[in-house]
Amino acid sequence: MALDEIRPIPDFPALMAPADASPSTSDLAAAQRELSRAKQLFGEQLWPDALEAASRVIALDPTNIDARVLLARAAIQLGDTTKARTALEEAQRRSPRSAAVHYWLGELAWQEQNASVAIAHFRLAFRSATDPAVEPCLILAHLSLAQALQREGYLSAAARQWQAYLDAVKAPPPAARTLPELQQVISLYRGKAAAQLGDLYSQLEQPAQAADAYRRAMEEQPKESSYRAAYALALARAGRAEDALAAVRETAAQSGDAAATIKLLEQVCDALKQPNRFATELTALAQQSSDPALRLRAVEALKSANQSEAAARLLETYVATHCDDVAKQLELASLWGRSKKPDLALEVLARILTARAAAYRDATALLLEWGGGDASPAWIDASHRRITLPHEGARNAGLEKFMLGVLLAGAGKPDLAGEQFQSAATADPPFAPAWVMLARQAADREDWSGVLDVAGKAIAAGCEDSQALLLKGRAHEALDEMESAETALMEAFAKDTKNSEPLRVLADAAEHRGDARRCEQLSRRIVEDVDPRDAAAREKLVRLYVNAGRIDDAQQHFSDFERLGQTGAAVDRCKALLDFVTSRSPSGQRRLGSYRRALRKLLEKHPDDADTRVDLALSHLAEGNYDSAEKELRAAMEKSPADRRALQMLATAQSRQLDFEAAERTVRQLLKRRPRDLGYLQQLAELLVDQDRFDDAIEILDKLLERSDLKASRPLYTARLLDVLLAGKRFDRAIEVARRWLDEESGDTARRQAYLVTLNRAKRYDDAIAAVEGWLKTEPTSDTLRAVYLDQLRQARRIDEGLARVLDWLAEEPDDPGLNQALVRLLWAARDWDSAIEVATTAAEHPPHRARFEAMLGTTYQLARRYDDAIAFYRRRIDRDEGEAAYRELILILMIAERYGEAEKTINFRLSALQQLRDTGEGNVDGPMYWLRSRLAQVYQQTGRPTQAIQQLELILRDLPTDAGINNDLGYTYADLGLKLDKAERMIRLALAEQPRNAAYLDSLGWVFYKRGDFPRAVSFIQRAVRLQEDDPDPILYDHFADALYRADRPDEARINWQRALSIRGQSESAEGDDQTDGAASQPATQPATQPADDAADSETDRPPTAEERRVLERIREKLRQLDAGQTVDTAAVGEDTGDDEP
């Protein structure tokens, strides 16, 4: 659009000159002199002086328009646009057709970004005077008008104004010298104006005119490379291909910006619609240039354009003059590989490795990639040719065989690869890195001794680099040689501080061994010193902090993921974990469910992520859902067969399902990988014990104790060996081990105790007493040894001897609390209740020992069956406000005394009081309330109210869903009533998962199978429980066992076990009270027994039977009578319900 077509067309304002008095002739003359002076001052850039002089002119001659314009110009230079506008507006009123006035008003409007007003004034300026020779400000008006029109989108009109400006300044009129602003603009816009015109023509798709404009810009500013680039593009758009490419070459010759040159060439080729010409021209351009940066940039550009061969040929010219640049030589090999030129690629690698064998790691990465690709046969053939065919010059046979070995390894042919590595390592000359590859193969096979052997050879051959040391460190760590592992791995890291793998191996090892602090230190070092974007290390830190309860630290590290813009499975797992631990939901089950859903969503995004599946399995384990856990773990191992964490957790899941054989097989798999791992060996030993394979477990523990690296853990393993020997009834060997251990440090209290326990379990009481007597000879006044000696006499049933000795000692020290305590125990063993009460009462009068002896006094009342005295005693303690313990003792004695009504009332009273404390938030009363509800359930069971008993146990389970004890108690109760047998089995299995050798839990599970009618399995589990509790026999357990044997058609064995049940408490015990239940209905085995404290009697057989036991014993007598009479024995009934819901 032309300028005169732009609407609206502006009009001149009306003349509004004030009626000023005409100045005198002298004033006019003075005004002219002052005006000349003002112009001179303006020319000298003395703007304030010029402004004052112009003001004096206006005072002498108000009609002088030139003075007002000059004042405005000076004000503009001083930044006082208000004064400038005032002067110009007054001038416009007096001379509405002044070109200078309109120009400067337009300039003010343009400076204020008011383009439309500026355009109107510039147009009026041109209508007022069209000759720049008379009005040089019109040249400036062309420039400003061009800019304003361009801003408003009038591109054609703007182009004409730019052209008019350029034409005007090409030969400026003499009057231009009187306008300093014009001289400044001409200098400032030299080249720029022409370039602006070129840009406009480009926008108007007039490339030929654009090229002319850019050429003029280049002439005015020959050093401005952007003009040359624009010129080349304009020529290309005009179809002048050769001229455009010539311009590019000229630009490349003058510019040091290789990236800009390459980009320009690509744009020119695109503009010429000849994109395929780019690679050819770029190669030629780079080859002609002496600038290495241009060559490298050209290589990158060709790579981006998938012109690998062209990039390789160009890079080859660079490498030829930069032989020391190993990185570029490796890149050249890679490019030849991408170009499917194996001969050229292998030649480059051979040159690299000949000059610098230490580059083998980078070369190995390329060779593995090539060997594992679709063209693997071609690469292997090429490598074979290099070894077997004649060739010019000498070749390093070891190096060539090394390269072939790596290619074969990449192709999945480890045996053939190993042959080549072995040959390379022993060639003449040998290629030392081949030893490292052999060590790497051994590591892949988890042959850690082999790794150490071969890595040592690599280091001896001079290849002591980070890779060899890393492999050596990994082998030491896998062999549980941590000091050597630490040394090798830290040396590996020191040699290559950009590789975090040595630190990661150490961090994983620390985590595996339970050293959270060391794991944290190493993981922090990875993210702080090596790579802040290492997601695996940061995830490990998040987990460590969550496990340690340091949630703020965990959230800080998670925020680092967000700060770094990281995404992926590790980030999502951390978010799910943090959401889980920070959830405000009061329900643990609900929180766990939300966590599991988050993990499942994550698997939808990352279906091949093994770590997420392991976390999901862990959530199932936490809930006791072992089948689902195993399913997820096996899916994880399908994705990642080497995932040790998944295999470890699988062993846990199998063990918790009581599938000890499967768990053993899994742990043995782990031990194939890490044959000296203490944790795995200990876990295997425990699994063997769980299968009653004591000799196998003993063998493992013996081998562990032969190791020299146990340090502080040696006593723990020795103690465990003793436990297993005793559990397996290997008493002679146990005594030998305990004696030898004690001999190493004969004064150690713990070792003495272990020795005595071992002798007592072997019923070698006299030997135990002799041992203590020997110790007393060297420490005759030791209170501890005296107490131990008296206890040994009591266990050996040498009561009179014990009483005589303690009385002798008391004669010397009558107030000694330890001796008095021992005396009470001996009196219990002698069943001298009155004397025991007298001693305990007297000793309790001493305030420091009152609590200890009052507890013994209460126990004495219980043992003597003086229940009224015991109840009164505990009520007095309650009256003294001795806390929850006194209430517990009272409740237990009420239940022993079968005063269930009083027990129920007391329990409900305490529950009400504790509930008030809970409601007001005064302390944590959950534990005491759970205990009370458990006792209340017992009361309900003993009084024939099983439904209420179940309600109490279910209330506890709601708050403690994974508690082993409550799961067993409620599961047993369901089973005993024949209810919810599937649910009962799940609950009891959860308990057994925590304590697989708990006799009570095994009995409960056996009772579930009994109630299902699966008597062989019932016998299996209850028999195991009986064996585990042989030293502390329970008549109810033997009754269960006998019932199961009878139902399994093994009546003779049933008879033996019923008789054994009677012998535990003595056949002379008479049944008391009504028979309210059959012999199978007993209290849940894990609930605290309503009987005296553990030290109340010499053994289980010494204490009197509970009321429940008396009823069971009476039922057993009846069963034996029926059996002797040839009648069908009235054993416990099987259940009718096997589901989860009550019938």
Buried (B, 14 or more C-beta within 10 A) or exposed (E): EEBEEBEEEBEEEEEEEEEEEEBEEEEBEBBBEBBEBBBEBBEEEBBEBBBBBBBBBBBBBBBBBBBBBBBBBBBBBBEBBEBBBBBBBBBBBBBBBBBBBBBBBBBBBBEEEBBEBBBBBBBBBBBBBEEBEEBBBBBBBBBBBBBBBBBBEBBBBBBBBBBBBBEBBEEBBEBBEEBBBBBEBBEEBEBBBBBBBBBBBBEBEBBBBBBBBBBBBBEBBEEBBBBBBBBBBBBBBBEBBEBBBEBBBBBBEEBEBBEBBBBBBBBBBBBBEBEEBBBEBBBBBBEEBEBBBBBBBBBBBBBEBEBBBBBBBBBBBBBEEBEEBBEBBBBBBBBBBBBBBBBBBBBBBBBBBEEEBBBBBBBBBBBBBBBBBEBBEBBBBBBEEBBEEEEEEEEBBBBBBBBBBBBBBBBEBBEBBBBBBBBBBBBEEBBBBBBBBBBBBBBEEBBBEBBBBBBBBBBEBEBBBBBBBBBBBBBBBBBBBBEBBBBBBBBBBEBBEEBBBBBBBBBBBBBBBEBBEBBBBBBBBBBEEBBBEBBBBBBBBBBBBBEEEBBEBBBEBBEBBEEBEBEEBBBBBBBBBBEBBEBEEEEBEEBBBBBBEBBEEBBEEBEEBBBBBBBBBBBBBBBBBBEBBBBBBBBBBEBBEEBBBBBBBBBBBBBBBBBBEBBBEBBEBBBEBBBBBBBBBBBBBBBBBBBBBBEBBBEBBEEBBEBEEBEEEBBEBBBBBBBBBBBBEBBEBBBEBBBEBBEEEEEBEEBBBBBBBBBBBBEBBEBBBEBBEEBBEEEEEEBEBBBBBBBBBBBBBBBEBBBEBBEEBBEEBEEBBBBBBBBBBBBBBBEBBEBBBBBBBEBBEEEEBEEBBBBBBBBBBBBBEBBEBBBEBBEEBBEEEBEBBBBBBBBBBBBBBBBBEBBBEBBEEBBEEBEEBBEEEEEEBEEBBBBBBBBBBBBBBBBEBBEBBBBBBBBBBEBBBBBBBBBBBBBBBBBBBBBBBBBBBBBBBBBBBBBBBBBBBBBBBBBBBBBBEBBEBBBBBBBBBBEBBEEEBBBBBBBBBBBBBBBBEBBEBBBBBBBBBBEBBEEEBEBEEEEEBBBBBBBBBBBEBBBBBEBBBBEBEBBBBBBBBBBBBBBBBBBBEBBEEEEEBEBBEBBEBBEEEEE
